[in-house]
Amino acid sequence: MIGRIVEVAEDRRHLSMHRGLMMVRSTADDQKELGQVPLDDIAAVIANAHGLSYTNNLLVALAERSVPFVLCGANHNVVGMLFRWTATLSRQSVLRRKSPPAYRSENVYGPLLFARS
């Protein structure tokens, strides 16, 4: 695994998966293939473009490989992330130990939500 960080920064792009590769295509009239990267070589994908589309199959394949998919807003700041759910569940005990005793609950994200408000 190489550990590439793939940033999609140009408008009108479509991301999909084909035979273990992440495919990047233009959504303009020509729809030509702009590039491809083996999924096993990707460490993270940063979606930093307007008019970007992607397939659910690609997102699932990235999540299965524990590759985060970072969503950026119009100001190029991170607004969200998609990541493997089981990796989050394995960190529940860490979150519970780090949260103040008064705010511990069965909700894993309770301490995080409290810290942000």
CORWO-V654799 format. One line per field, one symbol per residue. ss: DSSP state (H for helix, E for strand, C for the rest). phi: phi as a letter, one per 30 degrees, with the letter a starting at -180 (. if undefined). burial: b if it has 24 or more other C-alpha atoms within 12 Angstrom, else e. Layout:
ss->???
phi->???
burial->???
//
This chain:
ss->CCCEEEEECCCCEEEEEECCEEEEEECCCCCCEEEEEEHHHEEEEEECCCCEEECHHHHHHHHHCCCEEEEECCCCCEEEEECCHHHHHCCHHHHHHHCCHHHCCCCCCHHHHHHHC
phi->.didccccccdhbbcbbbhicdccbdcdedhddclabdddcccabccbbdidbacdedddddddchcdccccdddicdcabcbdddddddceddddddddedcdadddceddddddd
burial->eeeeebbbeeebbbbbbeeeebbbbbeeeeeeeeeebbbeebbbbbbbbeebbbeeebbebbbebbbbbbbeeeeeeeeeebbeeeeeeeeeeebeeeeeeeeeeeeeeebeeeeee
//
